[in-house]
Amino acid sequence: MIYFFADDHYSSFPGRNIFENLPEELKKQITFVENDWSLLQSGEWLKDCELLILNMIGTTCDLPHPDSNAEKAVRSWCEKGGNALLLHGSSAAFWQWGWWRSIVGYRWVRPNDPDGVANSVHPVKPYSLRITKNRHPLSAKLVPFDLESDEIYTELEQVSPAMVLMDTFIEEGVYPQCLETITPWNGKFVSFIPGHAKSATANPYLIQNITAIINYLFEK
């Protein structure tokens, strides 16, 4: 079973839009939860979870940050070597937990960051996603594509070794948009950052790439 936890991201509903556009056979394997951390905090999902997907940022959308029970469950998943797909700003899904902040490869930095790091920013403009020069097996299954005007997450903090699979080049610089990092417990975390507006999260190439990443992380 795949568990997919999302917030509504200021009523743009990117997690829901992505979930609804995934292939039907894949959707049948996913439990999708939006704006409700009770299942996450219960730990019940650990019994049959095979992949964790997040599209959320702690404390946004007038939602509380997931509590200590959620931290215990997520930490247990990570320590089992569990894999995760971090969509959009989900490197900051649990930004109040120090250990989480240190393992996500590149992290979206919130204002008033506990570590005193300057916050990340997101210019809004059209941009193109390109595949970097790398030898990662997933890259052969990814496709470059263009997005209409949307948030571009920039100025992330690198906190652990990561292989950048896709990036974007805009006036402000070159920024990673898809990357993999290996957790201290040998789990695979893939961050796929683009996708905020509905036009972006319904983009067929974005969905194609997310599907490829899920299949990669879900391999037995």
ZATI-218096 format. One record per residue (C-alpha): x, y, z. Coordinates in steps of 0.1 Angstrom, whole numbers, plus 2048, in hexadecimal, padded with zeros to 3 digits. Last residue first. Layout:
<rec><xx>X</xx><yy>Y</yy><zz>Z</zz></rec>
...
***
This chain:
<rec><xx>865</xx><yy>7D0</yy><zz>7CF</zz></rec>
<rec><xx>864</xx><yy>7F0</yy><zz>7BA</zz></rec>
<rec><xx>84E</xx><yy>80B</yy><zz>7CB</zz></rec>
<rec><xx>869</xx><yy>826</yy><zz>7CA</zz></rec>
<rec><xx>86E</xx><yy>822</yy><zz>7A4</zz></rec>
<rec><xx>849</xx><yy>81E</yy><zz>79D</zz></rec>
<rec><xx>842</xx><yy>83D</yy><zz>7B2</zz></rec>
<rec><xx>85D</xx><yy>850</yy><zz>79F</zz></rec>
<rec><xx>84F</xx><yy>846</yy><zz>77D</zz></rec>
<rec><xx>82C</xx><yy>850</yy><zz>787</zz></rec>
<rec><xx>839</xx><yy>872</yy><zz>793</zz></rec>
<rec><xx>84B</xx><yy>877</yy><zz>771</zz></rec>
<rec><xx>82C</xx><yy>86E</yy><zz>75D</zz></rec>
<rec><xx>816</xx><yy>885</yy><zz>773</zz></rec>
<rec><xx>82E</xx><yy>8A2</yy><zz>76C</zz></rec>
<rec><xx>82D</xx><yy>899</yy><zz>747</zz></rec>
<rec><xx>807</xx><yy>898</yy><zz>748</zz></rec>
<rec><xx>804</xx><yy>8BB</yy><zz>758</zz></rec>
<rec><xx>7E7</xx><yy>8B8</yy><zz>771</zz></rec>
<rec><xx>7FD</xx><yy>8C4</yy><zz>78E</zz></rec>
<rec><xx>80A</xx><yy>8E1</yy><zz>779</zz></rec>
<rec><xx>7E8</xx><yy>8EE</yy><zz>76D</zz></rec>
<rec><xx>7DB</xx><yy>8EA</yy><zz>791</zz></rec>
<rec><xx>7F6</xx><yy>901</yy><zz>79E</zz></rec>
<rec><xx>811</xx><yy>8F2</yy><zz>7B5</zz></rec>
<rec><xx>826</xx><yy>8D9</yy><zz>7A2</zz></rec>
<rec><xx>84C</xx><yy>8D7</yy><zz>7A1</zz></rec>
<rec><xx>860</xx><yy>8C8</yy><zz>7BE</zz></rec>
<rec><xx>865</xx><yy>8A3</yy><zz>7B8</zz></rec>
<rec><xx>87A</xx><yy>897</yy><zz>7D6</zz></rec>
<rec><xx>884</xx><yy>872</yy><zz>7D6</zz></rec>
<rec><xx>88C</xx><yy>863</yy><zz>7F8</zz></rec>
<rec><xx>89B</xx><yy>840</yy><zz>7F6</zz></rec>
<rec><xx>8A0</xx><yy>82D</yy><zz>817</zz></rec>
<rec><xx>8C3</xx><yy>823</yy><zz>821</zz></rec>
<rec><xx>8BE</xx><yy>829</yy><zz>847</zz></rec>
<rec><xx>8D2</xx><yy>84A</yy><zz>847</zz></rec>
<rec><xx>8BB</xx><yy>854</yy><zz>82A</zz></rec>
<rec><xx>8C6</xx><yy>852</yy><zz>806</zz></rec>
<rec><xx>8BF</xx><yy>872</yy><zz>7F1</zz></rec>
<rec><xx>8AF</xx><yy>875</yy><zz>7D0</zz></rec>
<rec><xx>8A8</xx><yy>894</yy><zz>7BC</zz></rec>
<rec><xx>88E</xx><yy>8A5</yy><zz>7A6</zz></rec>
<rec><xx>88B</xx><yy>8CB</yy><zz>7A3</zz></rec>
<rec><xx>8AE</xx><yy>8D7</yy><zz>7A9</zz></rec>
<rec><xx>8B4</xx><yy>8FC</yy><zz>7A3</zz></rec>
<rec><xx>8CA</xx><yy>90F</yy><zz>789</zz></rec>
<rec><xx>8CB</xx><yy>935</yy><zz>78D</zz></rec>
<rec><xx>8B6</xx><yy>954</yy><zz>792</zz></rec>
<rec><xx>8AE</xx><yy>958</yy><zz>76D</zz></rec>
<rec><xx>8A1</xx><yy>935</yy><zz>76A</zz></rec>
<rec><xx>8B1</xx><yy>913</yy><zz>765</zz></rec>
<rec><xx>89D</xx><yy>8F5</yy><zz>772</zz></rec>
<rec><xx>8A9</xx><yy>8D4</yy><zz>780</zz></rec>
<rec><xx>8A3</xx><yy>8AF</yy><zz>77D</zz></rec>
<rec><xx>8B6</xx><yy>891</yy><zz>78B</zz></rec>
<rec><xx>8CA</xx><yy>8A1</yy><zz>7A6</zz></rec>
<rec><xx>8DC</xx><yy>887</yy><zz>7BB</zz></rec>
<rec><xx>8DC</xx><yy>88E</yy><zz>7E0</zz></rec>
<rec><xx>8F4</xx><yy>88F</yy><zz>7FD</zz></rec>
<rec><xx>8E4</xx><yy>89F</yy><zz>81C</zz></rec>
<rec><xx>8D9</xx><yy>8C1</yy><zz>829</zz></rec>
<rec><xx>8D7</xx><yy>8D6</yy><zz>809</zz></rec>
<rec><xx>8C3</xx><yy>8F5</yy><zz>810</zz></rec>
<rec><xx>8A9</xx><yy>900</yy><zz>7F7</zz></rec>
<rec><xx>8AE</xx><yy>921</yy><zz>7E6</zz></rec>
<rec><xx>893</xx><yy>91B</yy><zz>7CC</zz></rec>
<rec><xx>871</xx><yy>90C</yy><zz>7C8</zz></rec>
<rec><xx>861</xx><yy>917</yy><zz>7A8</zz></rec>
<rec><xx>83C</xx><yy>920</yy><zz>7AC</zz></rec>
<rec><xx>828</xx><yy>91F</yy><zz>78C</zz></rec>
<rec><xx>824</xx><yy>931</yy><zz>76B</zz></rec>
<rec><xx>820</xx><yy>916</yy><zz>750</zz></rec>
<rec><xx>836</xx><yy>8F8</yy><zz>753</zz></rec>
<rec><xx>84D</xx><yy>8E8</yy><zz>73A</zz></rec>
<rec><xx>859</xx><yy>8C4</yy><zz>737</zz></rec>
<rec><xx>877</xx><yy>8AD</yy><zz>739</zz></rec>
<rec><xx>86E</xx><yy>888</yy><zz>73C</zz></rec>
<rec><xx>879</xx><yy>86E</yy><zz>757</zz></rec>
<rec><xx>87D</xx><yy>849</yy><zz>751</zz></rec>
<rec><xx>8A1</xx><yy>84A</yy><zz>747</zz></rec>
<rec><xx>8A8</xx><yy>860</yy><zz>766</zz></rec>
<rec><xx>89C</xx><yy>844</yy><zz>77D</zz></rec>
<rec><xx>8BB</xx><yy>82F</yy><zz>777</zz></rec>
<rec><xx>8D2</xx><yy>84B</yy><zz>784</zz></rec>
<rec><xx>8EF</xx><yy>851</yy><zz>76C</zz></rec>
<rec><xx>8EF</xx><yy>877</yy><zz>76D</zz></rec>
<rec><xx>8EF</xx><yy>896</yy><zz>756</zz></rec>
<rec><xx>8D0</xx><yy>8A8</yy><zz>762</zz></rec>
<rec><xx>8AD</xx><yy>8A4</yy><zz>754</zz></rec>
<rec><xx>89C</xx><yy>8C5</yy><zz>74C</zz></rec>
<rec><xx>87D</xx><yy>8D6</yy><zz>75A</zz></rec>
<rec><xx>872</xx><yy>8F6</yy><zz>749</zz></rec>
<rec><xx>864</xx><yy>915</yy><zz>759</zz></rec>
<rec><xx>848</xx><yy>92E</yy><zz>758</zz></rec>
<rec><xx>847</xx><yy>947</yy><zz>774</zz></rec>
<rec><xx>841</xx><yy>949</yy><zz>79A</zz></rec>
<rec><xx>860</xx><yy>94E</yy><zz>7B0</zz></rec>
<rec><xx>861</xx><yy>937</yy><zz>7CE</zz></rec>
<rec><xx>877</xx><yy>93F</yy><zz>7EB</zz></rec>
<rec><xx>88B</xx><yy>92B</yy><zz>806</zz></rec>
<rec><xx>88F</xx><yy>939</yy><zz>828</zz></rec>
<rec><xx>8B0</xx><yy>943</yy><zz>837</zz></rec>
<rec><xx>8BE</xx><yy>928</yy><zz>84E</zz></rec>
<rec><xx>8BB</xx><yy>92E</yy><zz>874</zz></rec>
<rec><xx>8B9</xx><yy>909</yy><zz>87C</zz></rec>
<rec><xx>895</xx><yy>90C</yy><zz>88A</zz></rec>
<rec><xx>88B</xx><yy>91E</yy><zz>86A</zz></rec>
<rec><xx>877</xx><yy>93E</yy><zz>871</zz></rec>
<rec><xx>86B</xx><yy>93E</yy><zz>84D</zz></rec>
<rec><xx>86A</xx><yy>91A</yy><zz>83E</zz></rec>
<rec><xx>887</xx><yy>90A</yy><zz>82C</zz></rec>
<rec><xx>87F</xx><yy>8F2</yy><zz>810</zz></rec>
<rec><xx>898</xx><yy>8D6</yy><zz>814</zz></rec>
<rec><xx>8B2</xx><yy>8C7</yy><zz>7FD</zz></rec>
<rec><xx>8BD</xx><yy>8A3</yy><zz>805</zz></rec>
<rec><xx>8A1</xx><yy>89A</yy><zz>81E</zz></rec>
<rec><xx>8B6</xx><yy>88D</yy><zz>83B</zz></rec>
<rec><xx>8BF</xx><yy>8AA</yy><zz>852</zz></rec>
<rec><xx>89D</xx><yy>8BB</yy><zz>855</zz></rec>
<rec><xx>88D</xx><yy>89A</yy><zz>85F</zz></rec>
<rec><xx>8A5</xx><yy>897</yy><zz>87D</zz></rec>
<rec><xx>89D</xx><yy>8BA</yy><zz>889</zz></rec>
<rec><xx>877</xx><yy>8B5</yy><zz>889</zz></rec>
<rec><xx>865</xx><yy>8D6</yy><zz>884</zz></rec>
<rec><xx>868</xx><yy>8D4</yy><zz>85E</zz></rec>
<rec><xx>851</xx><yy>8B5</yy><zz>85C</zz></rec>
<rec><xx>843</xx><yy>8BA</yy><zz>839</zz></rec>
<rec><xx>860</xx><yy>8D1</yy><zz>831</zz></rec>
<rec><xx>870</xx><yy>8BA</yy><zz>817</zz></rec>
<rec><xx>84C</xx><yy>8B8</yy><zz>80D</zz></rec>
<rec><xx>84D</xx><yy>8D9</yy><zz>7FA</zz></rec>
<rec><xx>843</xx><yy>8CB</yy><zz>7D8</zz></rec>
<rec><xx>840</xx><yy>8A6</yy><zz>7DB</zz></rec>
<rec><xx>856</xx><yy>890</yy><zz>7F2</zz></rec>
<rec><xx>855</xx><yy>86C</yy><zz>7E6</zz></rec>
<rec><xx>85F</xx><yy>854</yy><zz>802</zz></rec>
<rec><xx>871</xx><yy>833</yy><zz>807</zz></rec>
<rec><xx>873</xx><yy>820</yy><zz>828</zz></rec>
<rec><xx>894</xx><yy>814</yy><zz>836</zz></rec>
<rec><xx>883</xx><yy>807</yy><zz>855</zz></rec>
<rec><xx>892</xx><yy>825</yy><zz>867</zz></rec>
<rec><xx>87F</xx><yy>83C</yy><zz>850</zz></rec>
<rec><xx>85E</xx><yy>82C</yy><zz>858</zz></rec>
<rec><xx>865</xx><yy>82C</yy><zz>87D</zz></rec>
<rec><xx>86E</xx><yy>851</yy><zz>87B</zz></rec>
<rec><xx>84D</xx><yy>857</yy><zz>869</zz></rec>
<rec><xx>83A</xx><yy>845</yy><zz>884</zz></rec>
<rec><xx>84B</xx><yy>856</yy><zz>8A2</zz></rec>
<rec><xx>848</xx><yy>878</yy><zz>891</zz></rec>
<rec><xx>823</xx><yy>872</yy><zz>88B</zz></rec>
<rec><xx>81F</xx><yy>86A</yy><zz>8B0</zz></rec>
<rec><xx>833</xx><yy>88A</yy><zz>8B8</zz></rec>
<rec><xx>81A</xx><yy>89F</yy><zz>8A5</zz></rec>
<rec><xx>815</xx><yy>8A9</yy><zz>881</zz></rec>
<rec><xx>817</xx><yy>8CF</yy><zz>87E</zz></rec>
<rec><xx>7F4</xx><yy>8DE</yy><zz>882</zz></rec>
<rec><xx>7E0</xx><yy>8E8</yy><zz>864</zz></rec>
<rec><xx>7D8</xx><yy>90C</yy><zz>85B</zz></rec>
<rec><xx>7E2</xx><yy>905</yy><zz>837</zz></rec>
<rec><xx>807</xx><yy>902</yy><zz>841</zz></rec>
<rec><xx>814</xx><yy>8F5</yy><zz>862</zz></rec>
<rec><xx>829</xx><yy>8D9</yy><zz>853</zz></rec>
<rec><xx>82D</xx><yy>8D9</yy><zz>82D</zz></rec>
<rec><xx>81A</xx><yy>8BF</yy><zz>819</zz></rec>
<rec><xx>81B</xx><yy>8AA</yy><zz>7FA</zz></rec>
<rec><xx>828</xx><yy>889</yy><zz>809</zz></rec>
<rec><xx>82A</xx><yy>866</yy><zz>7FB</zz></rec>
<rec><xx>834</xx><yy>848</yy><zz>811</zz></rec>
<rec><xx>83B</xx><yy>826</yy><zz>800</zz></rec>
<rec><xx>835</xx><yy>802</yy><zz>80B</zz></rec>
<rec><xx>81E</xx><yy>809</yy><zz>828</zz></rec>
<rec><xx>80C</xx><yy>7EA</yy><zz>836</zz></rec>
<rec><xx>80E</xx><yy>7ED</yy><zz>85C</zz></rec>
<rec><xx>81E</xx><yy>80F</yy><zz>85C</zz></rec>
<rec><xx>7FD</xx><yy>820</yy><zz>852</zz></rec>
<rec><xx>7F0</xx><yy>81A</yy><zz>875</zz></rec>
<rec><xx>809</xx><yy>832</yy><zz>883</zz></rec>
<rec><xx>7ED</xx><yy>846</yy><zz>893</zz></rec>
<rec><xx>7FD</xx><yy>868</yy><zz>88B</zz></rec>
<rec><xx>7FC</xx><yy>862</yy><zz>865</zz></rec>
<rec><xx>7D8</xx><yy>856</yy><zz>868</zz></rec>
<rec><xx>7CE</xx><yy>875</yy><zz>87C</zz></rec>
<rec><xx>7E1</xx><yy>88D</yy><zz>866</zz></rec>
<rec><xx>7C4</xx><yy>89B</yy><zz>853</zz></rec>
<rec><xx>7C6</xx><yy>8B5</yy><zz>838</zz></rec>
<rec><xx>7C6</xx><yy>89C</yy><zz>81B</zz></rec>
<rec><xx>7C9</xx><yy>876</yy><zz>81D</zz></rec>
<rec><xx>7CF</xx><yy>85F</yy><zz>7FF</zz></rec>
<rec><xx>7D2</xx><yy>839</yy><zz>803</zz></rec>
<rec><xx>7E3</xx><yy>82D</yy><zz>7E4</zz></rec>
<rec><xx>7E4</xx><yy>80B</yy><zz>7D3</zz></rec>
<rec><xx>7C4</xx><yy>811</yy><zz>7BF</zz></rec>
<rec><xx>7D3</xx><yy>832</yy><zz>7B3</zz></rec>
<rec><xx>7EF</xx><yy>81F</yy><zz>7A1</zz></rec>
<rec><xx>7D6</xx><yy>80B</yy><zz>78C</zz></rec>
<rec><xx>7C3</xx><yy>82A</yy><zz>784</zz></rec>
<rec><xx>7E1</xx><yy>83D</yy><zz>776</zz></rec>
<rec><xx>7E8</xx><yy>85D</yy><zz>78A</zz></rec>
<rec><xx>7D3</xx><yy>87C</yy><zz>782</zz></rec>
<rec><xx>7BE</xx><yy>87B</yy><zz>7A2</zz></rec>
<rec><xx>7DD</xx><yy>877</yy><zz>7B8</zz></rec>
<rec><xx>7EE</xx><yy>895</yy><zz>7A8</zz></rec>
<rec><xx>7D0</xx><yy>8AB</yy><zz>7AC</zz></rec>
<rec><xx>7CB</xx><yy>8A0</yy><zz>7D0</zz></rec>
<rec><xx>7EF</xx><yy>8A7</yy><zz>7D9</zz></rec>
<rec><xx>7EE</xx><yy>8C9</yy><zz>7C7</zz></rec>
<rec><xx>7CE</xx><yy>8D5</yy><zz>7D9</zz></rec>
<rec><xx>7D2</xx><yy>8FA</yy><zz>7D0</zz></rec>
<rec><xx>7BE</xx><yy>904</yy><zz>7EE</zz></rec>
<rec><xx>7DC</xx><yy>912</yy><zz>801</zz></rec>
<rec><xx>7F0</xx><yy>8F2</yy><zz>7FE</zz></rec>
<rec><xx>7D3</xx><yy>8DA</yy><zz>803</zz></rec>
<rec><xx>7E8</xx><yy>8C5</yy><zz>81A</zz></rec>
<rec><xx>7F4</xx><yy>8A2</yy><zz>80F</zz></rec>
<rec><xx>7FA</xx><yy>87F</yy><zz>81C</zz></rec>
<rec><xx>7FE</xx><yy>862</yy><zz>803</zz></rec>
<rec><xx>801</xx><yy>83F</yy><zz>811</zz></rec>
<rec><xx>80B</xx><yy>824</yy><zz>7F8</zz></rec>
<rec><xx>800</xx><yy>800</yy><zz>800</zz></rec>
***
